[in-house]
Amino acid sequence: MALTNRTKLGPYEIVAPLGAGGMGEVYRAKDTRLGRDVAIKVLPPHLSASPEVRERFEREARAISSLNHARICTLHDVGHQEGVDFLVMEYLEGESLAERLRKGALPLKETVKIGMEVCEALDVAHRAGIVHRDLKPGNIMLTKSGTKLMDFGLAKASVASGGGSGNVPLLSAAATVSGASPMSPLTTAGQVIGTIQYMSPEQIEGKEADARSDIFALGAVLYEMATGKRPFEGKSQISVASAILEKEPEPISVLQPLTPPSFERVVGACLAKNPDDRFQSALDLKLELKWIAEAPIATAVAAPRKRWREWAWALFAGVAIASAFWGISARSSNQKPAPTHLSIALAPGAISSADQFNDKFAISPDGSWIVYVVARGGRRQLFLRAIRESEGKPINGTDDADQPFVSPDSLWIAFVSGGTLKKVPVSGGSSIAICSLSSTPGGGGTGFIGGAWRPDNTIVFVPQFDAGIWTVSASGGTPQLFLNTDPEKDRIAYIDLQVLPGNKGILFTLVPGRAMRAEEEDVAVLETGAAEPRILIRGGSNGRYARTGHLLYARGGALLAVPFDLSRLAVTGTPVSAIDGLERNPVGNSPYSVSENGTLVYEPRAGLKGGPRLVLVDRKGSVRPITDGSGYPQEFSLSPDGRSVAADVVAVNNDVWTYDVAHGTPLRLTFEPGDEVFPQWTADGTRIAFGTRTGKMFWKLADGTGEREEISRGEYPRYPGSFSPDGKMLAFVEIHPSRQRDIWLMPLDGDRRAQPFQTTDADEWAPKFSSDGHRVAYASNETGRDEVYVRPIGSSGGRKQISTEGGTWPAWARNGRELFFLKGDKLAAVTLDAESNPVGQARVVLDAPKLADLQFQADSPWYDVMPEGEHFVMLLSPQYPSPTHYNIVVNWFEELKQLVPTR
C-alpha cells in the first residue's frame, strides 16, 4: 500500500518515497514533534495481517532499538495505525555502498576503513545477541560521519505465507535510501530471504544463522569493494547458491595484483565454507583489518615464495628430513642451503594448541630435536623427537609434565609438574627438582605460564598469569621476584619469555588491562639494567629475536617479521607476513619455536570448532544450546531462579558475563584489568560474587550497574563456592601453598571474619550449602581419591562420605534430599535422609551428554542444577583433534632474509 505525501502516521508526516523492496516500502518523513527528518519503513499488508508476525515485529524492534551506536542506523520508534505497521528510523544523508560500487572498486585504504567500521557495528549487535542476516552493500550507508549499518533483524521463526521461509525478514528495509540497481538481490519475498550473493552456505542450506554468517557476508562485501566484482556470480539463484556452496572465488590478487597477502588471507578466512574456519567474532576481524591499516605488509608480488603445502612431504618423513640435513651439510661452503618445508609425525595424543593457553612444544637451540607434550590415559608426558629420526620417544620421569623449554646448550629440558619446576637431561636419566612453586603467587597451582633458560644458568619464569617474572638458579634454590606487574601503568601480565643474546635483556609479551585477545597484546623488552620495560610492537604476541636481525611475532594465526637492531633494541622496518596458517589458542595466540640455526617449527591450523557451549540438558540427555560457541566460558553458576547463567569467559583478561538461559543473550559484567573467575550468585539473585588471582573477592549487581565491591581479601587466592540460602554466609575456597585448597565460611554481616571449615592437609574444594542451610557438601582427596562428603555446619562431627567409588563437584537439588556429583564423565545422584545418610546406591543421571562434536568434560565445575531438578546447565567442549604432525622449515632463515631484507 503506497502512502501519498502528507499522509500522517502518528506524529510522522510522509514527505517522499525513498524506495521499495520485497519486504516493504520506505519513505522520508518529518517528525512533527521534534522537527527532524526520519525514514519510515512500512511492513507489507500480508505480514501485518499475522498477529504472530506483528508480535515478533514489535519484540525485535525493541531489541534492535537498544543498539545505540555511532555505526548503526538508529531505530527511533515502532507504530501501528489503521492496519499499517511501521518502523521509524534515523534518516541518513549520503550514498549507499551499493551506489558507490557502481563506480568500480574502492582503494584498499577505504575498503579497510569501511570494513573496520562495519565490524564495530556487528560487534555491538552480536554481543547483544542480534544477527543482521542480510548484510550487503545496499545496507551499508556512507555518510559524512562515517559508515552506518542499516536494516538489522531477519526473524528466525517461520511465517505461514508465500512458502513460509523460516528466515522471513521482519525488520529488513533493503531500500531505505535507494531503489533497484544492478547490485540488487535476485531473491523474492517468501522464498530465499536475504541477498543471495552475500548469503553464507549455512543460510542457503536452511541451517541456523549466527554471528559467523554475518562474517561471511562481510567477507563478500570486502571482496567486492577490493575488486569491483562479487565473489560468487551466476545467471540464476540456483547457480549463485551452487557457487557459494561449492566454488572458491577468483583470487583477489589475480584481479588486483598489488593486494597485500594479509588482506587476501583475511577475506579468504571470512569466506570459508565452514563457519568454524571463519573469524569467530567481528572484533577479531576488526583487529585484523586494523593491523593491515596501520602496518601494511609486502604486496603479493614483492617477495614470491613457495607455500608450505607445495613443499609438504608425507607424514612419518624422518628419512626425508635426515636427507635434507645431510644434503645441506654436503654442500660447498660458499653455496647457501635452500629452505626446505617438511612435516614430522607426532606420537598419538599430542596436545593441540587450539584449546590450550601456553606452549606445548619447543625446538632445541641447536635445531636437532623437538620436545612436545602428549596426553594418554589422562596423564601427560614429554616426548622427544630427533629431527633426523622417524618417530618420537617418551622421556622418563616427566609424568604430568607441561610447558617444556630448553637450556641454551640443548642438553636439558625444563618443565613444570605438580607445582614443581623440574629439569631432565636429554641424554637420559631421572628428573631433578629445581624449586617448589609454593612460595610464588598461586601457591604452585596450575597457573604456571612458562619460562626461559639464561646462559648464566638461571631460569626466568612466570608462576601465574599476573604474578610478574621470577628467577631461580637452574641448579636449585628459592625463587625471587625479577619484574613485578604494575596495573597502575597498565602492565597486567608478562608472558612468552625469551632471553636475548649478549645479555641484552628479556623479550616478552606485555598484557595491558584493555586486552581481550592476543591481537591486543604488545611485544616488549626489559633491557639489562633498566627498571621499566619498553614496548616494541603494539598488537602482537610471542615475540622472538632471530639472529638474522629480525624480530618475529604472532598475530591472527600468522608469523610476522620486522627488521630489528639488537644493539639499540629498536624496530627498524615494516612488518611482513612470513608464514601463515599457524594454529591459534582460545585467545588468539599462536605458539611456534625457532632454533639458533634457523629451523622453524609450528603447529598447522586444523580449523577451530569454536569455543565451548553452555547447553540445557534434561534427564533423558536431550540437549538445547544456550550459547553459540563464539566465546569461551569456563566456570559458571546458575541464578537461583534458573533464568541466567554467570560464567567467567576466557580472554587475555578473564571477565564475568551473564547469559539468558532462554535466548543466550550475553551481558558483560566486569571490565577491570586482571582475571575475574568462579562467579557465584547470591541467594536472592541480585548480586554475583567472583574471585581474583590476588586474594580479593568482589561482588557486583547482577544487572551490571554500579561498581564492584570488595567483600574479602586474603594472602592467597580465594574463590566463592556458594551462599547460604538466607544470604548470611559465604563458603569459599582458598588456595594455600602447603595445604592446597581449603574451605572457609565467612559471615556477610559484621566484620566478615572468615572461619575455617575444612583446612586439613588434603585438597578440599567445591563447597555447596544445602537448601536448609544446615549442611555443606564438598569434595576432598583425603583418601587418595576424590570423594564427596556432607558435613553439618557448627560441628566438627557428623560428617558423612557420600560417594564410594570416586566423586567430585557436588550440587544440591532444591528439595535438599537429592545430591548430584560428577563421577568421571557421568553425572550421578544419590538420595539422602535427614541425617545425610545415603538411601540406596548412587545412580547415573546422565552419561557424558553430547551435542554434535561437542561433549561433556568432567574436569571442572561445568554443570549446575535447574530449580525444578529435572534439567541441568552444562558446558560441552569441542573435541580438538590431536595434531598428527608439526610443520618444519629447515634453513628458514634463508627464506626470511629474502622476504624481509634488513638493509
N, C-alpha and C positions, 0 to 999 in steps of 0.2 A: 504494500500500500504506500504509494508515493505521497509525501507531505508537501503542501504548497507553501510558498513564502508567507511569513507572518502567522503560520499555524502555531498555536501555543501548546506546549506540553508542560503543564505546571507553570513554573516561572520562566521557562525557556522558550524563546521565540525563534522559529526557524528563519534563517536568513537565506541560505542557498544550499543546494545539494553538493556534496563533495564526491560521491561515488557510490557504487553498489556492487555487492558480491553475492555469491550463492547463499550466504547466511545472513543477509540483511542489508540495509541501506544506511548511509552515513550523511549527516547534514552539518553544516556550520550553523550555529545558533548563538543567540545572545541571552546571557543570564541577566534578566531584568532586575534582579535584586542587587547583584554585585557589579553590574555593568561590565562584564567581561565576556569575551568570546569563548565558546566551548564547542566541542564536537559531540554530536548526538548519534548514537548507533541504535537503530530500531530493530528489534527482534522480529523475524518474519512471522506472519499470522499462523502458519501451520505449526510453529513451535510454541507460540504464545497460547495456543488453544489447549496445550497439555499442562494440567496442574503440576505434574511431576517435573516437567521441564522448567516451569516458572519457579517452583520452589528451589530447584538446583541453581537456576539462573541467579536468584537473589542470594543464595548461600555463597556461590562462587564470587559474586560481586562483592560481598562483604569481605571475603578473604583477600581478593585482589586489591581492594581499596586500602588494605593495610600496607601495601608495597609502596611506601613513601620513600622514593629515592630519585636522585637527580637524573639517573639514566633510564627511568621508567615513566612512561606516559601515565599521568595521574588519573585515576578513576574518581570523579567527584561525587557522583550520585547515581542512583538507580530508581526508576519510577515506573508507574503503571497508570494509564489514563484511557478510559473508554476503549478497552481492548488492546491498547498499544503498550508493549513493554519496551523500555528503552534504557540505555546507559548514557551517562553524561561524563565526557572525558575532557582532559586538557586539550585545547586547540593548539596545534603545533604549526609554526610557520617555517618553511624550508622546503626541502625536497626529500623524497624517499630514496633509499639506496637503489631501489629498482630504477628510478628515473636517472640517477647518477650513472648507473651501469649502461644505460643506453649510449653513453658517450665513449664507452670502452673500459679497459682495465684501469685500476687505480694504481698509483705509485705504492711501492712497498711500505713506505713510512705511513701513508694514510691508511692503507689496509690494516696494518698492525694496530694503529691508533683506534680505528673503529672497532676492531676485534676486541681490544682490551676493554673498551667502554661497554660493549655488549656483554662481555664476561662479567663486568661489575653488576649489570642488571640481573643477569642469570644467577649469579651467586646469591644476591639478596632474595630472589624468588625461590630458589632451590632450598635455601636454609629455612624458608617459611613453608616448605612442603608444596610449592606450586611449580608445576612444569608447564612450559609455554606450549609445546606440541605443534606449533605452526610457525617456527622461526624461519624467516625468508627475507630477501631484500625489501619486499613491499611492506614489511612490518618493522623496518629499521628506518627511522627518520633522522635526517641530517639537518641540524639546526645551528644557529649561531652559537649556542651554548654547548654544543656537542651532540653526541649521539643519543637518541631516545628510542627505547624499545617499546613497541605497542602491542596490543591485542593478545594479552595473556588469557589462557583459560579454555582449553579444549576439554570438555567434560568426559569422564570415564564411563558413566552409565549409559546403557542403551536407551534409545528413544524409538517408540513404535511408530515410525513413519518413514516412508520412502526407502524401504530396505533396512532401516534401523541399524546403522553402523553403531558399534559400541564406542565410537570416538567422536560423536557429533559435537561440533564446537558451539557452545552457547554464547561465549563472550568474545569470540573472534570477530574482528572488524577489519577484514582484509583490505578494504578500500577506504580507510579513514581519510586519506588526503588525495588519492589518485584513483583513476579508473583502470580499465583493462589496458594491457600493454603487451609487447612481445615477451615480457617476463612473467606474465600472469599464469596462474596454475592451470593444469589440464583437468582438474577434478571438478565434480559437481556435488551439490549438497545432497547428503544422504547416502553417498557412496563412499569412495575412498576419501577420507577427510584430511585436510591439510594440503600443502602444496607438494605434489608427489616428488618433484625433483629434489626436494630438501628433506624428504622423509627418511627415517632410519630403517634398516632392514627389519627390525622387530616391529615397527609400526605397520609396515607393508604386510607382514605376516599375521597381523592382528594380535600381536602379543602386547603385554603391558608396557607402556612407555614410561621412562623415568628420566632423571636429570641427564643421563648419558645420551638419551635420544636428542635432547637439545644440543649436546656437544657435537653430535653427528651433523645436525642441521647447520650449526655454526661453521663446522669444517667445510661444508658445501658452500656456504657464503664466502668464507675466506678464499677458497679456491676460485670462485667466480670473480671476486674482487681482484685477485692477483693475475688472472688470465683473461678475463672478459668472457669466459665460457663456463657453462655449468659443468660439473664433474660427470654427471650422468645425463645423457640425452637419449631421445627416442621419438618415433613418429606417433606413438600412442602411449596411453597409460601403462599398458601391459609391457611394452618394450622398455619404458623407463624403469618400471618396477623390476624387470628382469635384469637390467644393467646394475641397479643398486644392489640386488641380491647376489649377482654372480660375477660382475666385472670390476676391474680396477680402473680408476680414471687415468687418463693420459698424464704422465709425469709433468708437474708444473715446470720443471727445468727444461723440458722439450719446448714448451710454449713460451717460456720466459727464461732464457739461458742464464741470466745473471741472478736468478733467485738463489738466496743463501740456502745451503743444505738444511740448516736448522729450521728454517720456515717450512720447507717441504716436508721435513720429518714431523713437525707439529701438525700440519694439515693431514698428513697420512695417518697419524695416530687418531685424529678426530674422526676420520672416515673409515676406521676399522669396522669390519662386518660384525665382529663380536663386541658387544658393549663392554665386556671386561678388559678388552685390549685398548679401549679409548682412555683419555683422561677421565678420572673418576669424579672430578669436580670442576666447575667453572673457575674456581680460584687457582687450581693447578694450571689450567690453560692460560689464564691471565698472566701468571708469573712467568710462564714460558715466553709469551709474547712480549712481556716487559723486558725480559733479558735480551731478546732479539732487538728490541727498540733501543736499548741502552748500550749494548755491546755487539755490534754487527760482526759476524764472523765471515770467513772466507767464502767467496761465491763458489758455485758448483764447478766452475771451470778453472779456478785458481790453482788447485792442487789435486789433480786426478790421482786416485789411488784405488786399489782393489779392495772391495769389501771382504770381510772375513768369510762370508758364505762362499765366495768364489774360491777361497783357499781351503775351506774346511775339509779336513780329512775325516775318515770314518772314526767312530769311537774305538777304543782299545788300540790307539795308534802309537803305542810305545815304541815299536820298531822304527816307525817313520820319524818319530821325534828324535830318537837316537841318531838316525841317519842324518837328520838336519844338523844336529850338533857336530857330528863327525865331519860332515861335508864342510861346515863352516871352519872347523879347525884346520882342515886340509888346504884351505885357500891360501894363496900367496899373501904375504903381509901387506902389500900395497893395494889389495883388492878388497873393497868394502863388502862385507857379507850382506846379502839381501834379506829383508824381513820375511819371515815365514809364519803364516797363520795356520794354527793347528787346533785340535781339541783333544783333551785327555779324559779317559774314562774314570769315573769315581766309583768307590765302593757303594753298594746298595745302602740306603739310609742316610746318605749325605744330606745335611740340613740346608735348605734353601734360604737365601737372604730375603725372600719375598715376605716372610712373616716373622722376621727377626729384627732386632734393634741394634745389633752390634756385629762385628766381623766374625765370620766363621772359617776363614781360611787366610793363609799368608804364604808368600814365597820366600825362600831363604835369600839373604843378600847376595850370595854367590850364584843364585839362579839355578841351582842343581836339583832342588826338590820343593815340594809344597806340603803344607800341613793343613788339614781340614777336620771338621767335626762331623761325626757320624752318630746317629741315634738308632739303637737296636734294643728292642725289648724294654723300652722306657729308660734306658741308660745311655749316656753319652760317652764317647771315647774319641781320642785323637787318632787319625790315620796319617801316615806319611807316604807320599808318592814321589819317588825319584823320577825326574823328568825323562831319563833315558830308559826307564823300566816300564813294563806293560801294566802293572797294577799296584795299588796301594796296600800297605800293611798296617795293622793296628799297632799302636805304641803302648807297651805295657806300662802300668802304673798311672794311667790317665783316666781312670773311671770318673764319671761326672765332670769331665773337663769341658771348658768353654773358653772362647776368646783367646786363641793362641797368638803369640808374637815371638819373634826370633832374635837371638843375640847377634851382634854385629859380625862375629866370626862364623856364624852359621853352624855352631856346634851345640847350641842349647835351644830348647823351646820352653817359653814361659806360658803359663795358663792359670786360670782360676778354677778351683774345685772345692766345694763345700765350705766356702768362707775363708779359704786359704789360698794365697798366691804361691805357686809352686814352679819348679823347673825340672826338666828331664833331659838327659843327654841324647843327642840324635844317634850316637853310636850304640845305644842300648844301656839298660841299667834302670835302677829304681828312681822314682821321682823324689825330689828333695823339697821340703817346705822352705820357702823364703821368709814368709811372715804371715801371721794371722791378721785378718782384716777387721777383727772385732773392735779394735781401738779407733777405727776410722768411722766417719759418718755412715749410717746404715747398718752398723754392727756386723759387717761381714755377711749381709744378706745377699739377695740375688741382684743387687743393683750395680755390680761391677761393670764398668763401661769399656775397659781396655787399657793397654799400656804400650810403652816403647822402651827398648833397652839401649842405654847410652854406652859410648865407647869406654867410659871410665868405670864400667861395671856397676853402675847404679841403674835403677829402673824408675821411670816416672809412670804413674798410673792414675786412673780416676775410679775411686771406690764406689761412687754413686753419682747419679746424673748431675746434681747441683752441688757436689762436695768439693769442687776445685781439683787441682792437680797435687798429687802426693809423690813422695820419693822414698826409696828404700834401697839399701845395698843388695845387689843380686846374690851376695854371699849370705844374706840373712841380717835381720835387725828389726828395729821398731820404725814403722812408717812415720814420716814427718811431712807436714804441710809445706808445699812448694809454692803454690799460687792459689790464693783464695778467690772465690767468686765475689762479685760486687753488684748486687741488684740496683744500688743507687746509681751506678754508672751503666746500667743495662747490660751487665755481664752475668747471665744466669747460670751458664754451664760452659765447660770446656771438654771437648771430646775429640776423637780421631787424632791422637798424638803422633808426631814424627819428630825425631831428633835430627836437626840439621847438621851437615858435615862441618868440620872445622870449628866445633864448639861455638857456632854462630847463634844458637838458640833452639827454641822448640816451636814447631809449627802445629797448629791445632784448629779445630772448628770452634768458633765462638757462637754461643746460642744467646741471642738477645731475648728480652721479655716478650717482644711482639711476635716471635716466630711461632707459626703453626705447622709449617712444612720445612723440609730441608732447604728448599729454594729461598727461604727467608733467613737462613743462617749466613755466617760470614767466615771466611778463612783469615786467620790472624796469626801473628808471630809474637813470641816473647823473646826479645834479643837478650843474649847473655849480659848480665849486669843491669838490665833495665828493670824498673819496678812495675811498669804498666805494659800490657800487650798493645799491639798496633794492628789495625785491620788492613789486610792486603787486597782482598776480593770481597765485595758485597754480593750476596746472592749465590753462595756456593758452599760446598762442604767437602770433607775428606781430602784436604789439601796434602799434596806430596811434592817434594822437590826432586827433580831429575837432574843428574849430573850433566845433561846436555845444555843446561841453562834454562830450564823451563819449570814453571810452577803448574802442576796438574791439580785438577779438582773436578768433582762430580756435580752435575746439575741436570735434573729432568731425565735421568737414565742415559746421559751422555757423559763421556770423559772429555774435558776441555783442557787445553794447554795454552799458556801465555808465556812469552819471554820474561825471564826473571834474573835480576842481578843479585847474586848471592852476597857479594861484598857489601852492597848497600841495602840488602833485603828489600828490594823495590821491584815492582812490576814495570816492565819497560816496553810493552807492546799491547796488541789487541788479542783477546781470547779467540781461539779457533776450536771447533768441534773435531776431536781427533778420533774417537771411537764412539759408535752409537750402539744401542741395544743392550745396555747393562741392566741387570735385574735391579729392582727398586724395593726397599723395605717399606713398611706401612707409613712412614713419614716422608718417603721420597728419596732417601739416601741410597747411594749405590756403592757397595764395597768393591774394591779392586786392590791389587798388590803389584808392585814393580820391584824387580831386583836391581842391584847396583850395576849389573852389566846389560840391562835393557830388556829383560824378559817380562812381559806384561801378562797377568792372569786376571780373569774376571768371569763372573757367572753370567751367561747369556740370558736375556729376558725370555721367560717362558709364557708371559701373558698373565697378568694379575686377574684374579677372580673377584676382586672387590673385597671389602672387609667383612668381618663377622656380622651376622644379622640377629637382632632381637626378634623373637617369634613368640606366638601364643600357642601352647600345646595342650590338648586335652588328654585324658587318661587313656584314650584309645590310640594316641600317637598322631592324631590329625594336627597339622601344622598350619598356622596362618602368619605370614610375615608381618612384623610391625615396622621395621626399618628396611631400607633398600640396599644396604651394603656399601653405601658411599662413605660412611665413616668407619671408625674402628673402636667401638665401645668395648670396655673391659668390665671391671667390677660394677655391679649395679644393684639397686634395690627398688622394690615396688611400693608405691604410695599406699597408705592404709585403706583408701577406697578402691584401689586397684585400677585407677584411671590413668596413672602416669608412671613412667619409669625414670629414675635418675641414674645416670651412668657416667663414669669417668671415661672420656674419649681420648684415645691415643693421639698425640701430636708431639711436636718438639717440646711444647709445654702442655701437659695434660690438663684438660679442663672438664668441669662437670656440665653435662647437658641433661635436659629432660625430654622425654618423648611421650606424646599422647598415645596410649595403647590402642585406641580405636583407629587412628589415622596415621600414626607415626610422625606427627608434626614435631619438629625439633625446636628447642629453645635453649640457647646457651646461657648458663647460669653464672659462670665465673670467667674473669678476664685477666686476673692478676698474673704476673710472672711466676714461673715455677709450676710444679705439678700439684693439682688438687685431685685426690683419689679417694676411693672407698666411700662413696656417698651413702648416707642413711637418712631416711625420712623421720621426722619427729612423730610422736604418737598421734598428734592432731592433724598432721599433714600440712602444716603451714610453713615449716622450715625444712631445709636439707642440711645436714651436717656432713663434713668431709675432713679428711686428714691432709697433711702435707709431709714433705720429706724432712722438715725442720723440727719436728716435735710439737708443732702447734696444730690444734684442731679449731675449726671455724664452723659457723652455720650462717645460712642466708635464707631470706624469704623465698619460698618455692616459686613465686611468680616472677622472680628475677629483679624485683625492685629493691632499692636500698643498698647498703654496703654490707659486706660480710662482717661478722662479729666473732672475735676470738672467744672461745669457750674453755680452752685448756692449753697448757703448754708444758713440755717436759724436756728432759735432757736427750731422750731418744725418740725416734719416730713413733707417732700414735695415730691409730685409725679407728673411727667409730665402728661399733659392732651392732648395737641395737638400743632402742629406747624402751623403757618400761611402759606398759600400757597407760599408766597415769601421768606419764610425761615428766616424772620427778627424778629419774635416774638414767644415766647413760653407761652402758657397758662398752668398754673399748679395749683395743689390743695395743700393747707397747712392745716394740722390738728391742729386747735387752741384749747387749753384746755377748754376755756369758750364759744367759738363760734362754736364748732365742725369744719366742713370743710369749708374753704373759697377758693375763686378763685382769682388768681393774674395773671397779664400779665407782662412778662419780655422781654425787647428788647435784642437781641443777639449781638448787636453792642455796643460799648462804655463801660460804667461801669456796664451794665446789672442790673441796679437798678429796682427792681420789683415794680409795681404799683397795688394797689387794684382794683379789678373789681367787685366782689360780696363778700363783707365781713360783712354781716349782722349777727344777732344772729341766723338766720336759718342755716340749714345744706345745703350747696351748693357744687355741685361736677360735674364731667364729662364734662368739657368744651371742645367744639369742634368748630374749625373755619369753617366757610362756605367756599365754593370753591372760592369765590371772595375775601375772607379775611376781609370783612367788618362787619361780624356778628359773634357772638358766641352763640351756643346753649349750654344749661346746664340744670341740674336738681336741684330742690330745694324743701324743705318741708315746706316752709313758710306758706302755707295754712293749715298745719296739715296733708297733704297728699303729697306724692311725685308727682311732675308735671314737665313737660318740658317747658322751656322758650327759647326765642331768643331775644338777645339784641344787638344793634349796638355798635361797638367799638367807643370810643371817645365821647360818650354821655350817660348821666345817664337816659335820657328819651328814648321813642320809644320801650320799652320792650314789648314783646307780649307773652302771655301764649298760648302754642301750644296744649298741652293735656288738657282734661277737666275731665276725669274720671280716673286719675292716669297715670303716665308715668315716665320713668327714662332711663338713659344711651342712650342719643341721638347720632345719627350718620348721616352725610350728604351724599346724593348721589352726584356724581361728577358734575351733572348738576346744583347743587345749588338750585333746585326747590323742591326736594323731601327730606323730613326729616324723618328718621326712629327713632323709640324708642321702648323700651320694655313696654308692658302693661300686667303685670302679667307674665305668661309664653308664651305670644304671642308676635310676632314681628309685630308692626304696622307701618304705614307710612301715612304721610299727605303731600299734595301739597301746597306750599307757593307761594304767589305772590311776587312782587318786594319789597313790604313793610313788608314782613314776616307775612302777614295775611293768615290764613288757607283758602284754596279754597276747600269747601266741608268738609265732615266729615273724621276723621281718619279711615283708613281701615286696616283690618288684612291682613298681607302679609304671615305670617307663623304661624301655630298654634302648638306650642310645638313639633317641629320635633323630631323624634326618630330613633334610629338605634339599632335593636335587643332589648336588655335590657338596652340600654343607652337612656337618654332623656335630653332635654334642660332644664336647671335650670336658672331662671332669677334673681338670687340674686347677680350677679356680672357682670362686663362688658365683657361678654363672647360671643360677636359677633362682626363682622366688615363687611363692605360692599365692594365687589369687584368693580374694577373701572367701569365695564360696568353696574353696578346696578342691575343685574339680578341674581347674585349669592352672597352667604354670607358664610363667615367662621364662624363657631360656635364651641362651646365646649359642647359636650354631655357627661354627667356624669353618672357613674354607679348608679343604684338604690340599694344601700346596704340594704338588708332586716333588719328590726328592730329585734334585738335579742329577742327571746322568753323566754330565761332563762339564768341565770348565773350558773356556776358550783361552788359548795361549798364543801370544805373538812373540816369537823368538827374534832377537835383533830389532825390536820395535823402535829403538832409539834412532835407527837409520831412517825409518819412515817418519818419525816425529820431526827430525831435523829438516826433512824436505817439506813437510807440511807446514811447519811453523819455524821459519828461519829466525835466528836470534840476532842477525846483523843485516 
